[in-house]
Amino acid sequence: MKKVIALVLSLVLCLSLFAGCGKVDDAKVIKVAASPTPHALILKTVADVMAEDGWTLEVIEYSDYVIPNNVVEDGEVDANYFQHVPYLDTFNAENGTHLVSVAAIHYEPFAIYPGTKVHLEDLVAGDKIAIPNDGSNRARALMLLEDAGLIKLAEGVGMQATVLDITEYSVDVKIIEMEAAQLANIRDDVAFAVINGNYALHAGLFAGNDGIWVEDPENANVYANVLVVKEGNENSEKTKALIAALQSETVQKYLETVYPGSVVPCF
């Protein structure tokens, strides 16, 4: 009986040792929530470089704009990378979250993409134009339509603009709002769609090549996609490591090579 007990204890000890050998130091694991394209792909380009400094980068992909902020607020992940500051500010105000931007990484120009029509001058009364339905991106889309000469907005509405602020249409079109993730999928049902950069890229659309009216690049300062953490973590070692990796020459070359004109470095 004593021999059996001794054997069992030896096996338990061996298993414990093997388990310990494979354990990753949680203090060196960085979890980041990101949109699949291009954010998650950008992060994956620097994973090996970060590993050389002892960091394990875990990228968790989300296809919406809500959960990535909630998981940072709840402490499930260390940071997220998918949004611009106007969206972040609106989210914090509406949800009582405590999220902060710590670094601008890249800019994705909004564009009007063809649906059933390919030229803006082909619009006729009754045609539909689809835009995002979340506050900051709705306003951004409306301002792009105004820039293209399709509508006029009430003076001074800026980032608070809604369809109720349209004072004039060049053609009596119908503007429909929907979740940003769905815009690329409904182009067969609308004349045109204003699509967020990441969802356009995910659908194989490039603003520089496929967009028929592209946002002024001067907006890069406002709509830069940023790295976001929970308030209080701005100067943590994990945050510093992420900023250094994302604002590196590796990322700059990757963006300029893979997404020329559609994902522009901001550093």
PyMOL commands that set and color helices and strands:
alter all, ss='L'
color gray80, all
select helices_A, chain A and resi 2-22+26-28+36-52+67-73+85-95+120-122+135-147+158-160+163-165+180-189+197-202+207-210+217-223+237-246+249-258
alter helices_A, ss='H'
color red, helices_A
select strands_A, chain A and resi 29-34+56-61+79-84+99-107+111-114+128-132+151-153+166-169+174-178+192-195+213-214+224-230+264-265
alter strands_A, ss='S'
color yellow, strands_A
deselect
rebuild
show_as cartoon
